[in-house]
Amino acid sequence: MSRGFDTVSKALLLHEYKDEQILTNRPFNSRKDLADYLHMRGCHFRNKVISDIGSDLVTIYGPDGTKFEVEELVENRRDEVVRINGKIFVSIDKYCRDTGRNRRDIYRSYHLERRK
């Protein structure tokens, strides 16, 4: 049974949230596997929603209020979380995605803090 997905298989990462708490992060090897899992969880969406995501993040809501965020795992991508001497540093892209803020606001607040 074909669901209309392209034949190029891209790895995808699913973040599952309930009441703003992360439940799980789960990798999928194909869009079909991801679609099957989401349909099993009761989610309804068009096939094109999870096609050609690129660097974006797609949000799908389940019938029980569970929030699913889908992103493509891109080869040769920089690490988003780095640990240096016991301190954890997060990339600006990940911080923007997690908080909903934009780069300009982050840079501005960083420079204002330095001036104090």
C-alpha positions in Angstrom: 0.0 0.0 0.0 1.7 3.2 -1.2 1.0 6.4 0.7 2.5 8.7 -2.0 5.9 9.3 -0.3 9.0 9.9 -2.4 11.3 7.0 -2.9 14.3 8.7 -1.4 14.5 7.6 2.2 15.5 10.3 4.7 16.0 9.7 8.4 13.6 11.6 10.6 13.5 12.4 14.3 10.2 12.6 16.2 9.9 14.5 19.4 6.8 13.6 21.4 5.4 16.1 24.1 2.5 15.8 26.5 1.6 18.8 28.7 4.8 20.6 27.6 6.9 17.6 29.0 9.0 15.7 26.5 8.0 12.0 26.5 10.4 10.6 23.9 12.7 11.3 21.0 12.4 8.6 18.4 14.3 8.2 15.1 12.6 6.8 12.0 14.4 5.5 8.9 11.6 6.4 6.4 8.6 8.7 6.1 6.4 5.6 5.7 7.5 4.2 9.1 6.9 7.7 10.7 3.5 8.0 9.0 2.4 4.5 10.1 3.4 5.3 13.7 1.6 8.7 13.7 -1.5 7.1 12.1 -1.4 4.4 14.8 -1.4 7.1 17.4 -4.6 8.6 15.8 -3.0 11.6 14.0 -4.5 12.7 10.7 -2.4 14.7 8.2 -1.7 15.0 4.5 1.3 13.2 3.1 3.0 16.4 2.0 3.1 17.6 5.6 6.1 15.3 6.3 7.7 15.5 2.9 10.6 17.8 2.1 10.9 19.2 5.7 14.5 20.3 5.1 15.7 22.4 8.1 12.1 23.2 9.2 10.2 21.6 12.1 6.7 20.2 11.5 4.2 20.1 14.4 1.3 17.6 14.4 -1.2 17.2 17.2 -2.7 13.9 18.3 -6.3 13.5 19.4 -5.3 13.1 23.0 -3.4 16.5 23.0 0.0 14.9 22.4 2.2 17.2 20.3 4.6 15.6 17.8 7.5 17.6 16.3 9.2 16.1 13.2 12.6 17.1 11.8 14.9 15.6 9.2 18.2 14.2 10.3 20.7 15.8 7.9 24.0 14.1 7.4 27.1 16.1 8.4 25.1 18.5 10.5 26.9 20.3 13.4 26.2 19.0 16.9 23.5 21.1 18.5 24.5 20.3 22.1 28.2 20.3 23.0 29.7 19.7 26.4 33.0 21.5 27.2 34.6 21.2 30.6 31.4 20.0 32.1 29.3 23.0 30.8 26.6 22.4 28.2 26.3 24.7 25.2 23.3 24.7 22.9 23.4 25.9 19.3 21.5 29.1 18.5 19.4 27.2 15.9 18.3 24.6 18.5 17.6 27.4 21.1 15.5 29.3 18.6 13.5 26.2 17.7 13.0 25.2 21.4 12.0 28.7 22.6 10.4 30.2 19.6 12.7 33.2 19.7 14.6 34.5 16.7 18.4 35.0 16.2 18.2 38.8 16.3 16.6 38.8 19.7 19.1 36.3 21.1 22.1 38.3 19.8 20.6 41.5 21.1 20.0 40.2 24.6 23.4 38.7 24.7 25.1 42.0 23.8 22.9 44.0 26.2 24.0 41.6 29.0 27.6 42.1 28.2 27.2 45.9 28.4 25.9 45.8 31.9 
